[in-house]
Amino acid sequence: MIPRGPLIINIDSFILSNQEKKLLKNKIIGGIILFSHNHKDYNQTKNLISDIKSIDETILVCVDQEGGRIQRFIDGFKPLPSFETISANNDNHTLSYDIGIMASNELSQVGVDINFSPVVDIYRDINNQNKLLKDRTFGSNVDLIISLAKEYIKGLMVNKIIPVLKHYPGHGIVDGDTHLEECKSNITLEELLYSDLKPFTTLHNVYNIPIMTSHLQFSQIDENIITYSKKWLQEIPKHIFKKQPFFISDDIEMKAAVKTGNKSDNLLSALQAGCDMVIITTMQNKHVIRSNKSYDYFEENYLTEEVIDYYENIYNNKKKHILILN
C-alpha cells in the first residue's frame, strides 16, 4: 500500500461538511485522524468513515484507540483497559493479545485502517511528573514491554489493523509533554540503544510496522527534534533497523514542533527529514474546530504553493517507503 499523499488531517464533526469533501479530493491528503468529537455512536462512526472512503477508498482512516484514558471511540465500543492495567494482570500476555483482537475487530468493522498504538515507551515516574505517559505504557521493564507489545500487535493484525509504534525513540526519557512545551535530553545514542530504543528496533525488525516520531530533542545527537531530523530518520535507521521504517510524525501543531516562520515550512521540514506521512490537526486550536473551519486552516497554512510543488515534483517522484502489513 502506497499512501496517495503525505498529510494526515482531522475533521470537525460527526459528518463531513461540503468544504471537507472538497478538501479530501485533493490527493495531497493521504489520511484522516478521527477524535472523540468525531464519534457519536457506532453507526454514525461507520457511516462517517464510509463517506470518507466514498471520496477515495485509499484515504487512510486513523485513530488513537489505545485503551484506558486514550480511547476515542466509546459509545457502541467495548471499554479497553490501559496498557498499565494489562501489564499488571496475572495473565498479561494472553490479555494483551485478546485486547488487540477486541480492538482490531471493532475498528475493522467500522472501516478504520490504522490504530496509532501500541505505546512502547518506557515509563519513568520522574519526580512524579510524567503525566503524559501515566498508565499508557506497559511499564518500565524493557523485555516485558517488548513481549506484551508483540502479543498486542499480533492481535491487531488478526483483523488487518495496522499498528504504529510510538513515540520514537522513546518519550519516557523526559518528564515533559511535547503538546505543551519543548522537551530535551542530553542522553547519548549509545545509552538509548540499550534502553528506550530497544522496543522500537526489536519490534520493527519483527513486524516492519510504522513508527511515529516524537518531537523530542537529543542535544548530544542532533540539534533538530526527531520529526525534523535527517540524522534520526535517515542516517541512524540504516544502522539499527533491518529495513527503513515507514515514519509517521506526531502532530506538528504541537508546541514542541512549532518553529518560527510559515507553518508550511514545518511540514516541508518533516517531509524532507524523512517522514513518510505527517499529522497536522487543529486539536491545539479548538476554536477552529468549533467554528467548523479546520478545512480553511489547512488550506491557508499548509496547502501552499511550496507544499504543492514539493508534492507534485518531489514526493510523487521519489521512491516511496511502502506502508505494509505482514
DODO-410904 format. One record per residue (C-alpha): residue number from 1; residue in one letter; chain; x, y, z. Coordinates in pm, whole numbers, plus 50000, padded with zeros to 5 digits. Layout:
(r NUM, 'A', 'A', (X, Y, Z))
...
! end
This chain:
(r 1, 'M', 'A', (50000, 50000, 50000))
(r 2, 'I', 'A', (50139, 50340, 49899))
(r 3, 'P', 'A', (49950, 50634, 50055))
(r 4, 'R', 'A', (49821, 50873, 49792))
(r 5, 'G', 'A', (49954, 51174, 49983))
(r 6, 'P', 'A', (50164, 51263, 50289))
(r 7, 'L', 'A', (49918, 51463, 50503))
(r 8, 'I', 'A', (49701, 51322, 50781))
(r 9, 'I', 'A', (49445, 51579, 50897))
(r 10, 'N', 'A', (49140, 51599, 51122))
(r 11, 'I', 'A', (48779, 51696, 51053))
(r 12, 'D', 'A', (48540, 51898, 51263))
(r 13, 'S', 'A', (48227, 51699, 51339))
(r 14, 'F', 'A', (48019, 51379, 51313))
(r 15, 'I', 'A', (47965, 51427, 50941))
(r 16, 'L', 'A', (48167, 51566, 50652))
(r 17, 'S', 'A', (48089, 51922, 50550))
(r 18, 'N', 'A', (48079, 52011, 50182))
(r 19, 'Q', 'A', (48404, 52204, 50227))
(r 20, 'E', 'A', (48571, 51899, 50382))
(r 21, 'K', 'A', (48451, 51678, 50098))
(r 22, 'K', 'A', (48609, 51918, 49853))
(r 23, 'L', 'A', (48934, 51925, 50053))
(r 24, 'L', 'A', (48954, 51545, 50066))
(r 25, 'K', 'A', (48952, 51528, 49687))
(r 26, 'N', 'A', (49299, 51684, 49699))
(r 27, 'K', 'A', (49538, 51393, 49669))
(r 28, 'I', 'A', (49792, 51553, 49899))
(r 29, 'I', 'A', (49559, 51442, 50182))
(r 30, 'G', 'A', (49655, 51081, 50248))
(r 31, 'G', 'A', (49476, 51020, 50575))
(r 32, 'I', 'A', (49217, 51134, 50828))
(r 33, 'I', 'A', (49266, 51101, 51202))
(r 34, 'L', 'A', (48942, 51077, 51399))
(r 35, 'F', 'A', (48898, 51203, 51756))
(r 36, 'S', 'A', (48629, 51186, 52022))
(r 37, 'H', 'A', (48448, 51487, 51874))
(r 38, 'N', 'A', (48402, 51286, 51553))
(r 39, 'H', 'A', (48238, 50995, 51736))
(r 40, 'K', 'A', (47875, 50984, 51846))
(r 41, 'D', 'A', (47799, 50614, 51829))
(r 42, 'Y', 'A', (47891, 50300, 51636))
(r 43, 'N', 'A', (47662, 50352, 51334))
(r 44, 'Q', 'A', (47746, 50721, 51297))
(r 45, 'T', 'A', (48118, 50647, 51301))
(r 46, 'K', 'A', (48079, 50368, 51048))
(r 47, 'N', 'A', (47878, 50597, 50821))
(r 48, 'L', 'A', (48132, 50878, 50857))
(r 49, 'I', 'A', (48418, 50651, 50756))
(r 50, 'S', 'A', (48211, 50516, 50467))
(r 51, 'D', 'A', (48159, 50874, 50345))
(r 52, 'I', 'A', (48533, 50940, 50367))
(r 53, 'K', 'A', (48611, 50625, 50171))
(r 54, 'S', 'A', (48350, 50711, 49908))
(r 55, 'I', 'A', (48560, 51013, 49813))
(r 56, 'D', 'A', (48868, 50794, 49773))
(r 57, 'E', 'A', (48896, 50445, 49919))
(r 58, 'T', 'A', (49274, 50487, 49953))
(r 59, 'I', 'A', (49237, 50760, 50217))
(r 60, 'L', 'A', (49372, 50602, 50535))
(r 61, 'V', 'A', (49143, 50637, 50837))
(r 62, 'C', 'A', (49339, 50654, 51163))
(r 63, 'V', 'A', (49258, 50673, 51533))
(r 64, 'D', 'A', (49423, 50663, 51877))
(r 65, 'Q', 'A', (49240, 50366, 52027))
(r 66, 'E', 'A', (49494, 50266, 52292))
(r 67, 'G', 'A', (49261, 50196, 52581))
(r 68, 'G', 'A', (49228, 50348, 52926))
(r 69, 'R', 'A', (49204, 50726, 52906))
(r 70, 'I', 'A', (49310, 50728, 52540))
(r 71, 'Q', 'A', (49013, 50570, 52365))
(r 72, 'R', 'A', (48848, 50791, 52103))
(r 73, 'F', 'A', (48554, 50562, 52023))
(r 74, 'I', 'A', (48349, 50476, 52332))
(r 75, 'D', 'A', (47973, 50462, 52268))
(r 76, 'G', 'A', (47898, 50129, 52100))
(r 77, 'F', 'A', (48253, 50006, 52160))
(r 78, 'K', 'A', (48389, 49788, 52438))
(r 79, 'P', 'A', (48595, 49972, 52701))
(r 80, 'L', 'A', (48961, 49879, 52662))
(r 81, 'P', 'A', (49195, 49857, 52961))
(r 82, 'S', 'A', (49506, 50073, 52968))
(r 83, 'F', 'A', (49841, 49914, 52891))
(r 84, 'E', 'A', (49934, 49962, 53257))
(r 85, 'T', 'A', (49629, 49756, 53358))
(r 86, 'I', 'A', (49715, 49487, 53103))
(r 87, 'S', 'A', (50071, 49466, 53232))
(r 88, 'A', 'A', (49956, 49426, 53594))
(r 89, 'N', 'A', (49725, 49133, 53509))
(r 90, 'N', 'A', (49836, 48785, 53617))
(r 91, 'D', 'A', (49778, 48655, 53263))
(r 92, 'N', 'A', (49906, 48971, 53096))
(r 93, 'H', 'A', (50033, 48815, 52772))
(r 94, 'T', 'A', (49703, 48645, 52694))
(r 95, 'L', 'A', (49513, 48961, 52790))
(r 96, 'S', 'A', (49734, 49177, 52568))
(r 97, 'Y', 'A', (49665, 48953, 52269))
(r 98, 'D', 'A', (49292, 48939, 52344))
(r 99, 'I', 'A', (49268, 49319, 52376))
(r 100, 'G', 'A', (49448, 49356, 52044))
(r 101, 'I', 'A', (49192, 49127, 51881))
(r 102, 'M', 'A', (48900, 49303, 52050))
(r 103, 'A', 'A', (49017, 49647, 51941))
(r 104, 'S', 'A', (49100, 49541, 51586))
(r 105, 'N', 'A', (48771, 49360, 51541))
(r 106, 'E', 'A', (48567, 49669, 51627))
(r 107, 'L', 'A', (48792, 49908, 51435))
(r 108, 'S', 'A', (48792, 49694, 51121))
(r 109, 'Q', 'A', (48412, 49665, 51129))
(r 110, 'V', 'A', (48371, 50043, 51108))
(r 111, 'G', 'A', (48643, 50080, 50844))
(r 112, 'V', 'A', (48949, 50206, 51033))
(r 113, 'D', 'A', (49286, 50130, 50871))
(r 114, 'I', 'A', (49542, 50241, 51130))
(r 115, 'N', 'A', (49546, 50238, 51510))
(r 116, 'F', 'A', (49818, 50467, 51649))
(r 117, 'S', 'A', (49908, 50207, 51908))
(r 118, 'P', 'A', (50088, 50049, 52093))
(r 119, 'V', 'A', (50281, 50291, 52310))
(r 120, 'V', 'A', (50618, 50122, 52364))
(r 121, 'D', 'A', (50780, 50400, 52565))
(r 122, 'I', 'A', (50949, 50309, 52892))
(r 123, 'Y', 'A', (50762, 50456, 53184))
(r 124, 'R', 'A', (50974, 50651, 53430))
(r 125, 'D', 'A', (50796, 50839, 53706))
(r 126, 'I', 'A', (51039, 51131, 53702))
(r 127, 'N', 'A', (50962, 51340, 54012))
(r 128, 'N', 'A', (50604, 51218, 53981))
(r 129, 'Q', 'A', (50566, 51446, 53679))
(r 130, 'N', 'A', (50527, 51205, 53386))
(r 131, 'K', 'A', (50157, 51271, 53337))
(r 132, 'L', 'A', (50171, 51228, 52959))
(r 133, 'L', 'A', (50256, 50857, 52979))
(r 134, 'K', 'A', (50087, 50775, 53309))
(r 135, 'D', 'A', (49901, 50441, 53263))
(r 136, 'R', 'A', (49963, 50447, 52884))
(r 137, 'T', 'A', (50265, 50215, 52883))
(r 138, 'F', 'A', (50337, 49853, 52964))
(r 139, 'G', 'A', (50572, 49969, 53239))
(r 140, 'S', 'A', (50944, 50013, 53297))
(r 141, 'N', 'A', (51078, 49665, 53217))
(r 142, 'V', 'A', (51205, 49671, 52857))
(r 143, 'D', 'A', (51174, 49297, 52798))
(r 144, 'L', 'A', (50817, 49293, 52933))
(r 145, 'I', 'A', (50724, 49592, 52715))
(r 146, 'I', 'A', (50851, 49407, 52408))
(r 147, 'S', 'A', (50680, 49077, 52486))
(r 148, 'L', 'A', (50343, 49234, 52573))
(r 149, 'A', 'A', (50359, 49463, 52270))
(r 150, 'K', 'A', (50422, 49159, 52048))
(r 151, 'E', 'A', (50102, 48994, 52168))
(r 152, 'Y', 'A', (49900, 49313, 52127))
(r 153, 'I', 'A', (50039, 49374, 51777))
(r 154, 'K', 'A', (49956, 49018, 51674))
(r 155, 'G', 'A', (49601, 49077, 51797))
(r 156, 'L', 'A', (49562, 49396, 51594))
(r 157, 'M', 'A', (49698, 49230, 51282))
(r 158, 'V', 'A', (49449, 48941, 51304))
(r 159, 'N', 'A', (49186, 49183, 51172))
(r 160, 'K', 'A', (49430, 49367, 50943))
(r 161, 'I', 'A', (49452, 49684, 51150))
(r 162, 'I', 'A', (49791, 49848, 51101))
(r 163, 'P', 'A', (49964, 49912, 51437))
(r 164, 'V', 'A', (50203, 50204, 51492))
(r 165, 'L', 'A', (50490, 50203, 51741))
(r 166, 'K', 'A', (50515, 50528, 51936))
(r 167, 'H', 'A', (50684, 50761, 52036))
(r 168, 'Y', 'A', (51025, 50709, 51864))
(r 169, 'P', 'A', (51289, 50693, 52003))
(r 170, 'G', 'A', (51120, 50683, 52345))
(r 171, 'H', 'A', (50923, 50958, 52521))
(r 172, 'G', 'A', (50981, 50810, 52864))
(r 173, 'I', 'A', (51325, 50967, 52888))
(r 174, 'V', 'A', (51172, 51311, 52958))
(r 175, 'D', 'A', (50906, 51426, 53203))
(r 176, 'G', 'A', (50756, 51696, 52983))
(r 177, 'D', 'A', (50471, 51699, 52735))
(r 178, 'T', 'A', (50553, 51796, 52376))
(r 179, 'H', 'A', (50192, 51911, 52330))
(r 180, 'L', 'A', (50273, 52199, 52565))
(r 181, 'E', 'A', (50649, 52257, 52571))
(r 182, 'E', 'A', (50989, 52181, 52425))
(r 183, 'C', 'A', (51132, 51858, 52565))
(r 184, 'K', 'A', (51508, 51798, 52562))
(r 185, 'S', 'A', (51752, 51536, 52686))
(r 186, 'N', 'A', (52131, 51502, 52698))
(r 187, 'I', 'A', (52129, 51122, 52681))
(r 188, 'T', 'A', (52358, 50966, 52421))
(r 189, 'L', 'A', (52265, 50734, 52135))
(r 190, 'E', 'A', (52462, 50452, 52297))
(r 191, 'E', 'A', (52254, 50482, 52613))
(r 192, 'L', 'A', (51931, 50490, 52415))
(r 193, 'L', 'A', (52020, 50179, 52214))
(r 194, 'Y', 'A', (52003, 49956, 52519))
(r 195, 'S', 'A', (51702, 50120, 52679))
(r 196, 'D', 'A', (51436, 50333, 52510))
(r 197, 'L', 'A', (51523, 50243, 52151))
(r 198, 'K', 'A', (51520, 49869, 52212))
(r 199, 'P', 'A', (51141, 49818, 52184))
(r 200, 'F', 'A', (51137, 50008, 51853))
(r 201, 'T', 'A', (51429, 49821, 51697))
(r 202, 'T', 'A', (51317, 49479, 51821))
(r 203, 'L', 'A', (50951, 49513, 51725))
(r 204, 'H', 'A', (51011, 49682, 51391))
(r 205, 'N', 'A', (51265, 49421, 51292))
(r 206, 'V', 'A', (50998, 49155, 51354))
(r 207, 'Y', 'A', (50684, 49323, 51214))
(r 208, 'N', 'A', (50803, 49608, 50988))
(r 209, 'I', 'A', (50515, 49827, 51103))
(r 210, 'P', 'A', (50506, 50210, 51100))
(r 211, 'I', 'A', (50674, 50417, 51367))
(r 212, 'M', 'A', (50551, 50752, 51500))
(r 213, 'T', 'A', (50816, 51017, 51554))
(r 214, 'S', 'A', (50826, 51219, 51874))
(r 215, 'H', 'A', (50915, 51587, 51893))
(r 216, 'L', 'A', (51193, 51530, 52145))
(r 217, 'Q', 'A', (51535, 51688, 52100))
(r 218, 'F', 'A', (51852, 51499, 52198))
(r 219, 'S', 'A', (52124, 51764, 52207))
(r 220, 'Q', 'A', (52410, 51510, 52211))
(r 221, 'I', 'A', (52283, 51357, 51886))
(r 222, 'D', 'A', (52122, 51631, 51675))
(r 223, 'E', 'A', (52007, 51988, 51727))
(r 224, 'N', 'A', (51678, 51916, 51548))
(r 225, 'I', 'A', (51380, 51747, 51708))
(r 226, 'I', 'A', (51324, 51390, 51586))
(r 227, 'T', 'A', (51048, 51486, 51341))
(r 228, 'Y', 'A', (51276, 51735, 51163))
(r 229, 'S', 'A', (51598, 51533, 51186))
(r 230, 'K', 'A', (51754, 51361, 50883))
(r 231, 'K', 'A', (52001, 51204, 51122))
(r 232, 'W', 'A', (51726, 51037, 51325))
(r 233, 'L', 'A', (51504, 50943, 51032))
(r 234, 'Q', 'A', (51756, 50858, 50760))
(r 235, 'E', 'A', (52108, 50803, 50895))
(r 236, 'I', 'A', (52055, 50626, 51229))
(r 237, 'P', 'A', (51789, 50383, 51091))
(r 238, 'K', 'A', (52048, 50239, 50849))
(r 239, 'H', 'A', (52238, 50104, 51149))
(r 240, 'I', 'A', (51961, 49993, 51385))
(r 241, 'F', 'A', (51676, 49863, 51164))
(r 242, 'K', 'A', (51677, 49579, 50912))
(r 243, 'K', 'A', (51452, 49787, 50684))
(r 244, 'Q', 'A', (51391, 50159, 50660))
(r 245, 'P', 'A', (51084, 50230, 50876))
(r 246, 'F', 'A', (50770, 50399, 50749))
(r 247, 'F', 'A', (50776, 50711, 50968))
(r 248, 'I', 'A', (50459, 50900, 51061))
(r 249, 'S', 'A', (50512, 51221, 51253))
(r 250, 'D', 'A', (50324, 51313, 51565))
(r 251, 'D', 'A', (50108, 51622, 51521))
(r 252, 'I', 'A', (50336, 51908, 51409))
(r 253, 'E', 'A', (50091, 52161, 51554))
(r 254, 'M', 'A', (50212, 52054, 51899))
(r 255, 'K', 'A', (50415, 52316, 52085))
(r 256, 'A', 'A', (50748, 52134, 52064))
(r 257, 'A', 'A', (50723, 52111, 51685))
(r 258, 'V', 'A', (50620, 52470, 51614))
(r 259, 'K', 'A', (50902, 52677, 51467))
(r 260, 'T', 'A', (50907, 53040, 51368))
(r 261, 'G', 'A', (50812, 53116, 51011))
(r 262, 'N', 'A', (50544, 52970, 50788))
(r 263, 'K', 'A', (50364, 52660, 50910))
(r 264, 'S', 'A', (50413, 52503, 50569))
(r 265, 'D', 'A', (50790, 52523, 50629))
(r 266, 'N', 'A', (50747, 52288, 50925))
(r 267, 'L', 'A', (50561, 52041, 50705))
(r 268, 'L', 'A', (50835, 52053, 50445))
(r 269, 'S', 'A', (51100, 52010, 50716))
(r 270, 'A', 'A', (50930, 51690, 50833))
(r 271, 'L', 'A', (50894, 51550, 50482))
(r 272, 'Q', 'A', (51249, 51638, 50383))
(r 273, 'A', 'A', (51384, 51488, 50705))
(r 274, 'G', 'A', (51228, 51151, 50625))
(r 275, 'C', 'A', (50867, 51144, 50747))
(r 276, 'D', 'A', (50653, 50947, 50503))
(r 277, 'M', 'A', (50333, 51097, 50643))
(r 278, 'V', 'A', (50280, 51399, 50866))
(r 279, 'I', 'A', (49996, 51453, 51111))
(r 280, 'I', 'A', (49857, 51806, 51119))
(r 281, 'T', 'A', (49550, 51879, 51330))
(r 282, 'T', 'A', (49361, 52169, 51479))
(r 283, 'M', 'A', (49335, 51993, 51815))
(r 284, 'Q', 'A', (49558, 52263, 51968))
(r 285, 'N', 'A', (49317, 52525, 51830))
(r 286, 'K', 'A', (48977, 52405, 51946))
(r 287, 'H', 'A', (48810, 52732, 51846))
(r 288, 'V', 'A', (48886, 52643, 51484))
(r 289, 'I', 'A', (48706, 52310, 51524))
(r 290, 'R', 'A', (48409, 52472, 51699))
(r 291, 'S', 'A', (48372, 52715, 51409))
(r 292, 'N', 'A', (48393, 52426, 51158))
(r 293, 'K', 'A', (48688, 52595, 50990))
(r 294, 'S', 'A', (48962, 52331, 51005))
(r 295, 'Y', 'A', (48947, 52285, 50628))
(r 296, 'D', 'A', (49015, 52658, 50588))
(r 297, 'Y', 'A', (49305, 52640, 50835))
(r 298, 'F', 'A', (49470, 52359, 50637))
(r 299, 'E', 'A', (49419, 52527, 50302))
(r 300, 'E', 'A', (49554, 52859, 50424))
(r 301, 'N', 'A', (49853, 52734, 50622))
(r 302, 'Y', 'A', (49959, 52407, 50464))
(r 303, 'L', 'A', (49834, 52372, 50109))
(r 304, 'T', 'A', (50071, 52643, 49993))
(r 305, 'E', 'A', (50237, 52677, 49656))
(r 306, 'E', 'A', (50563, 52545, 49803))
(r 307, 'V', 'A', (50397, 52235, 49951))
(r 308, 'I', 'A', (50203, 52160, 49633))
(r 309, 'D', 'A', (50523, 52198, 49432))
(r 310, 'Y', 'A', (50705, 51958, 49666))
(r 311, 'Y', 'A', (50420, 51709, 49643))
(r 312, 'E', 'A', (50398, 51719, 49264))
(r 313, 'N', 'A', (50767, 51730, 49178))
(r 314, 'I', 'A', (50948, 51554, 49463))
(r 315, 'Y', 'A', (50711, 51345, 49674))
(r 316, 'N', 'A', (50543, 51184, 49374))
(r 317, 'N', 'A', (50874, 51109, 49206))
(r 318, 'K', 'A', (51075, 50970, 49494))
(r 319, 'K', 'A', (51091, 50607, 49593))
(r 320, 'K', 'A', (50818, 50554, 49850))
(r 321, 'H', 'A', (50856, 50356, 50168))
(r 322, 'I', 'A', (50557, 50131, 50127))
(r 323, 'L', 'A', (50313, 50102, 50414))
(r 324, 'I', 'A', (50266, 49729, 50452))
(r 325, 'L', 'A', (50106, 49482, 50685))
(r 326, 'N', 'A', (50285, 49147, 50700))
! end
